[in-house]
Amino acid sequence: MSDAPGWTSPGSQPPEQDPDRTTAPAPPPHQQQPQPQQPQGWTAGPGVPPQPGPQAPYGQQGPYGQQPPAGWGAPPPAWGPREYAAKPGVIPLRPLGLGEILDGAVSTARAHWRTVLAISLGIAVVIQLLSSVAMKLWLSENSGFAALENNPDPTAEELRDGLADVGAFSSVAGIATLIGSVLATAMLTIVVSRAVLGRSVTLGEAWDDSRRQLHRLLGLTLLTGLIVVAAVAVPVLLGVLLGSPPIAILGLIGGIVLAVWLWVRLSLAAPALMLERQGVFTALRRSYKLVSNSWWRIFGIQLLITVLVTIVAGMLDIPFTVIAQIVGSDGGFDSFISGSLSDLTWTYLLISGIGAVISSAITLPISAGVTALLYIDQRIRREALDLELARAAGITPQPGS
C-alpha cells in the first residue's frame, strides 16, 4: 500500500527561521506576483507539479491561496469575520481555532466511525483483557500482594513477594498500554490525514499506511518519555547526591517545569513521524521547530484537551468501577468502603473492564485527532500547507472567485 496521499518526507530541512505569514510585508503593487511555493514535506498529488516562488502573507492571498491583485489590503483583525476557505473534509483549509480543532477530531470519529471504532475498540479490548488477566494473577487474594495488603507488619519475604507481584502486573499492563497506544496513534493519525482531504479510509488501508512506521513510533514514544522523566529525575538526583534537601526540592520544581516545556515542544513529533515518514530524531526536531513561537497556545490546547478527556473518561469509567466493586467483589460494599483489591473476582474484572473499554474507545480518537490537527494547523500557519492540501483534495482555484 502506498503512503497516505499528500504526506511524504520533506526533501530538505526547513529554514532556520520560518516566516510568519501574518506579519510578512505585502509585495509592492508594481511588481508581478509569483505563484506560491511548495511547502516542505507535502506533495500536491499525482500529476500536480510543485509551484515555485515566494508565498504571500496569510490574509493577503486570493481564493485558495492565489496571489491577490496589486494593492490588496492587510488581513482583517483577529476579532473580525474569518475569510472564506475551502473545506473538502473535516476542517477548513486555513489556520484553525480551538473549537475547530476539537470539532475536527469529533467530526473525523463521526464521519469515519466504522474505521475509528474498529481501531479504538479493538485496541481497548486487547489492552483491558491483558490488564484484567494480569490483575487477577498478581493482585488477587492468592497473591503476595494480598498478604502485603492485609499485613501491617510484613516480613522481608512477604514484602519482596508483594513488590514482585505489583511489578509483574505493572509491567504487563504498561507494555500492553504502550503498544496499544502506539497502534492507535499511528492508525488514527492516518485516518485524520485522509479525513482532512475528504477521503475515506478502511481499516486495512490505515494499517498498510502505518505499519512501516510502527517501530519508529514505538522508539519515539519511549525516547520522549525518557526525556521527560530525565528532566525531573536528574535535578532531584543531583540534590540528593549533594545531601541538600532544599536543592532537591528546587530541583524537583525546576524539573517539573522543564518536563512540561519539553513535553509541549515534542508533542507534535508523532504526527510528523507518521505523515512525513520521518525518522525518530528528525521528527523530534520537526516538532521542536513547529512549536517554536506557539508554545503557550499549544500548551493551553493540549492541557485543555487532557483535562477534558480525563473528565470524560472518569464519567464513563467510575460508575462501572463502583458497581463492580460493590457487586463483583467478595467483600461487597465493605470491600468498596475499604478500597481492598485482594478479593477480586472475574465478575468485578468484567464489569470494570467494560467501563474501561468504553472510555478508551471514546477518548483515544479524540486525543489522537487533536494532536494530528494541531500538527496540520501549525504547518498551515508556518508553511502554507493549506495550499497544497487544497490541491491534493482536487480543488482548482478559479481566477476572480
C-alpha positions in Angstrom: 0.0 0.0 0.0 1.3 3.4 -0.8 1.8 6.2 1.7 -1.1 8.3 2.7 -2.0 10.8 -0.1 -0.1 14.0 0.1 2.1 13.2 3.1 5.7 12.5 2.3 9.1 13.3 3.8 10.4 16.8 3.1 13.2 16.9 0.5 15.2 19.3 2.7 15.2 20.7 6.1 13.1 23.9 6.7 15.0 27.2 7.0 16.2 28.2 10.4 13.7 31.0 10.7 10.2 30.3 9.3 8.5 33.4 8.0 5.3 34.4 9.9 2.6 34.8 7.3 0.7 37.1 9.4 3.5 39.7 9.7 5.4 39.5 6.5 5.2 42.7 4.4 2.9 42.8 1.4 4.6 42.8 -2.0 4.9 46.1 -3.8 1.9 46.8 -6.1 4.1 47.4 -9.2 5.7 44.0 -9.0 4.2 41.0 -10.7 3.1 38.4 -8.1 4.6 34.9 -8.5 2.8 31.7 -7.7 3.0 30.3 -4.1 5.8 27.9 -3.3 5.7 24.3 -2.4 5.8 23.8 1.4 8.2 21.4 3.0 7.1 17.9 3.4 4.0 18.0 1.2 3.3 16.5 -2.2 0.3 18.0 -4.1 -0.7 14.7 -5.5 -0.2 12.7 -8.7 0.1 14.9 -11.8 0.4 18.2 -10.0 3.9 19.6 -10.1 5.4 21.8 -7.4 4.8 25.5 -7.7 8.0 27.5 -7.1 8.0 31.0 -5.8 7.5 33.0 -2.6 4.4 32.8 -0.5 2.2 35.8 0.2 1.3 36.6 3.8 -1.8 34.9 5.2 -4.8 37.2 4.8 -3.3 38.7 1.6 -4.0 35.7 -0.5 -6.8 35.3 -3.0 -9.2 32.3 -3.1 -7.4 29.1 -2.2 -4.1 30.9 -1.8 -3.9 32.8 -5.1 -1.9 36.0 -5.1 -4.2 39.0 -4.8 -4.3 41.9 -7.2 -1.9 44.7 -6.6 -2.8 46.9 -3.6 -4.9 44.4 -1.8 -5.1 45.4 1.8 -3.9 43.9 5.1 -5.6 41.0 6.8 -8.7 41.7 8.8 -8.4 42.0 12.6 -8.4 38.8 14.7 -11.9 39.5 16.0 -13.4 40.1 12.6 -15.1 37.6 10.3 -12.9 34.8 9.0 -12.1 34.8 5.3 -13.6 32.1 3.1 -11.7 28.8 3.0 -12.3 25.6 1.2 -13.4 22.7 3.4 -13.0 19.4 1.5 -13.0 17.4 4.7 -13.4 17.9 8.4 -11.6 21.2 8.8 -11.5 24.4 6.7 -8.1 24.9 5.0 -6.9 27.9 7.0 -5.4 28.5 10.5 -7.7 26.8 13.0 -9.2 27.9 16.3 -9.6 25.7 19.4 -13.2 24.9 18.6 -12.4 24.0 15.0 -9.6 21.6 16.1 -11.9 19.8 18.6 -14.8 19.8 16.1 -12.4 18.3 13.5 -11.4 15.5 15.8 -15.0 14.7 16.7 -16.1 15.0 13.1 -13.4 12.6 12.0 -14.8 10.0 14.5 -18.3 10.5 13.3 -17.6 10.6 9.5 -15.3 7.5 9.6 -16.9 5.8 12.6 -16.5 2.3 11.3 -12.8 2.5 10.9 -12.3 4.7 14.0 -14.4 2.4 16.2 -12.7 -0.8 14.8 -9.3 0.7 15.7 -10.1 2.2 19.1 -12.5 -0.5 20.3 -10.3 -3.4 19.2 -7.2 -2.0 20.8 -9.1 -1.1 24.0 -10.4 -4.6 24.3 -7.0 -6.2 23.9 -5.4 -3.8 26.5 -8.1 -4.4 29.0 -8.1 -8.1 28.6 -4.4 -8.4 29.2 -4.6 -6.0 32.2 -7.5 -7.9 33.7 -5.8 -11.2 33.5 -2.6 -9.7 35.0 -4.6 -8.2 37.8 -6.3 -11.5 38.6 -3.0 -13.3 38.6 -0.9 -10.9 40.6 -3.3 -8.8 42.7 -5.9 -11.3 43.8 -6.3 -12.9 47.2 -3.9 -15.7 46.5 -1.0 -13.3 45.5 1.9 -12.0 47.5 0.3 -8.5 47.2 -2.7 -9.7 49.2 -0.5 -10.8 52.0 1.3 -7.5 51.9 -2.0 -5.6 51.9 -3.5 -7.4 54.8 -0.4 -7.5 57.0 0.6 -4.2 58.6 3.9 -5.6 59.6 5.1 -7.8 56.7 8.3 -9.8 56.8 11.1 -9.2 54.3 10.0 -12.2 52.3 6.3 -11.0 52.2 7.5 -7.5 51.2 9.6 -8.9 48.4 6.8 -11.2 47.1 4.3 -8.3 47.2 6.5 -5.9 45.4 7.3 -8.6 42.8 3.6 -9.2 42.1 3.0 -5.4 41.8 6.0 -5.1 39.4 4.8 -8.0 37.3 1.2 -6.6 37.0 2.6 -3.1 36.2 4.9 -4.5 33.6 2.2 -6.4 31.7 -0.3 -3.6 31.9 2.3 -1.0 31.0 3.6 -2.9 28.0 0.1 -3.6 26.7 -0.9 0.0 27.1 2.2 1.3 25.4 1.9 -1.0 22.4 -1.9 -0.3 22.1 -1.3 3.5 22.3 1.3 3.3 19.6 -1.0 1.3 17.3 -3.9 3.7 18.0 -1.9 6.8 17.4 -0.4 5.5 14.2 -3.6 4.3 12.6 -5.8 7.2 13.8 -3.3 9.7 12.6 -3.6 8.2 9.1 -7.4 8.4 9.3 -7.3 12.1 10.3 -4.9 12.9 7.4 -7.4 11.3 5.0 -10.4 13.0 6.6 -8.8 16.4 6.2 -8.8 15.8 2.4 -12.4 14.5 2.5 -11.3 10.9 1.7 -12.4 7.7 3.3 -10.1 5.1 4.6 -10.7 1.5 5.5 -9.1 -0.4 8.4 -6.8 -2.3 6.0 -5.7 0.9 4.4 -4.9 2.6 7.7 -2.9 -0.5 8.7 -1.0 -0.6 5.4 -0.1 3.1 5.6 1.0 3.0 9.2 2.7 -0.4 9.8 6.1 0.6 8.3 6.4 3.4 10.8 5.3 1.5 13.9 8.8 0.5 15.1 9.9 4.2 14.8 6.8 5.4 16.6 7.5 3.0 19.4 11.1 4.2 19.7 9.9 7.9 19.5 7.3 7.2 22.3 9.9 5.6 24.6 12.6 8.3 23.9 10.1 11.1 24.5 9.1 9.5 27.8 12.7 9.0 28.8 13.5 12.7 28.1 10.6 13.9 30.1 11.4 11.6 33.1 15.0 12.5 33.0 14.2 16.2 33.1 12.6 15.6 36.5 14.9 12.9 37.8 18.3 14.4 37.1 17.9 17.7 39.1 16.4 15.7 42.0 19.1 13.2 42.0 21.7 15.9 41.9 20.2 17.4 45.1 20.1 14.0 46.8 23.8 13.4 45.9 24.8 16.8 47.3 22.9 15.9 50.5 20.9 19.1 50.4 17.1 18.8 50.7 16.5 22.4 49.6 18.4 21.8 46.4 16.5 18.6 45.9 13.1 20.4 46.3 14.2 23.2 44.0 15.4 20.6 41.5 12.0 18.9 41.7 10.2 22.1 40.9 12.5 23.1 38.2 12.5 19.6 36.7 8.7 19.6 36.5 8.7 22.9 34.7 11.4 21.7 32.3 9.5 18.4 31.7 6.3 20.3 30.8 8.2 22.6 28.5 9.8 19.6 26.7 6.6 17.7 26.6 4.9 20.5 24.7 7.9 21.1 22.4 7.9 17.5 21.4 4.2 16.9 21.3 3.9 17.1 17.5 6.6 14.6 16.8 4.3 11.6 16.4 2.2 13.1 13.5 5.4 14.4 12.0 6.9 10.9 12.0 3.7 9.3 10.6 2.7 11.8 8.0 6.1 12.9 6.7 7.6 9.4 7.0 10.4 10.9 9.3 12.9 9.1 11.5 12.8 9.4 15.2 15.3 12.3 15.7 14.1 14.2 12.6 10.6 14.0 13.9 11.7 15.4 17.3 13.4 18.3 15.6 10.4 18.9 13.4 8.1 19.1 16.4 10.6 21.4 18.3 10.6 23.8 15.3 6.9 23.7 14.6 6.1 24.6 18.2 8.5 27.5 18.4 6.8 30.8 19.0 3.5 28.9 19.7 4.4 27.2 22.9 1.7 28.8 25.1 -1.0 28.3 22.6 -0.2 24.6 22.1 0.3 24.1 25.8 -3.2 25.6 26.5 -4.9 23.4 23.9 -3.1 20.2 25.0 -3.8 20.9 28.7 -7.5 21.7 28.0 -7.9 18.5 25.9 -6.1 16.4 28.5 -8.4 17.7 31.2 -11.5 17.2 29.0 -10.5 13.7 28.1 -9.8 12.8 31.7 -13.2 14.1 32.8 -15.0 12.2 30.1 -13.0 9.0 30.9 -13.8 9.3 34.6 -17.5 9.9 33.9 -17.6 6.7 31.9 -15.3 4.6 33.9 -16.0 5.4 37.6 -19.7 4.2 37.6 -18.7 0.8 36.3 -15.8 0.6 38.8 -18.1 1.4 41.7 -20.8 -1.1 40.5 -18.1 -3.8 40.0 -16.6 -3.1 43.5 -20.0 -3.5 45.2 -21.4 -6.3 43.1 -18.4 -8.2 41.8 -16.0 -8.4 44.8 -16.2 -11.0 47.5 -16.3 -8.2 50.2 -19.3 -6.5 48.7 -20.0 -3.0 49.9 -17.4 -3.3 52.8 -14.7 -4.0 50.2 -15.7 -0.9 48.3 -15.5 1.2 51.5 -12.1 -0.2 52.5 -10.8 0.0 48.9 -9.4 -3.5 49.1 -8.1 -5.1 45.8 -7.3 -8.5 47.1 -10.8 -10.0 46.8 -11.1 -9.5 43.0 -13.4 -11.8 41.1 -14.0 -12.3 37.4 -17.3 -10.5 37.7 -15.5 -7.5 39.1 -13.0 -7.6 36.3 -15.7 -8.0 33.6 -17.8 -5.1 34.8 -14.9 -2.7 35.4 -13.3 -3.8 32.1 -16.5 -2.8 30.2 -16.3 0.7 31.6 -12.6 1.0 30.8 -13.1 -0.2 27.2 -15.9 2.2 26.6 -14.0 5.2 27.9 -10.9 4.3 25.9 -12.8 3.7 22.7 -14.2 7.3 23.0 -11.2 9.2 24.3 -8.4 7.6 22.1 -9.8 9.1 18.8 -10.2 12.5 20.4 -6.7 12.6 21.8 -5.0 11.4 18.6 -7.2 13.6 16.4 -6.4 16.8 18.3 -2.7 16.1 18.1 -2.8 15.4 14.4 -4.9 18.5 13.7 -2.6 20.7 15.8 0.3 19.5 13.7 -1.6 20.3 10.5 -2.6 23.7 11.9 1.0 24.6 12.7 2.1 23.7 9.2 -0.7 25.8 7.7 0.4 28.7 9.8 4.1 28.3 9.1 4.5 26.6 5.8 1.3 27.4 3.8 0.2 23.8 3.9 -3.4 24.8 3.2 -2.5 25.5 -0.5 -1.1 22.0 -1.0 -4.0 20.4 0.9 -6.4 22.2 -1.5 -4.5 20.9 -4.5 -4.3 17.3 -3.1 -8.1 17.5 -2.4 -8.6 18.3 -6.1 -9.7 21.9 -5.6 -8.8 24.1 -8.6 -8.6 27.8 -7.8 -10.7 30.0 -10.1 -9.4 33.4 -11.0 -11.6 36.1 -9.5 -13.6 33.7 -7.4 
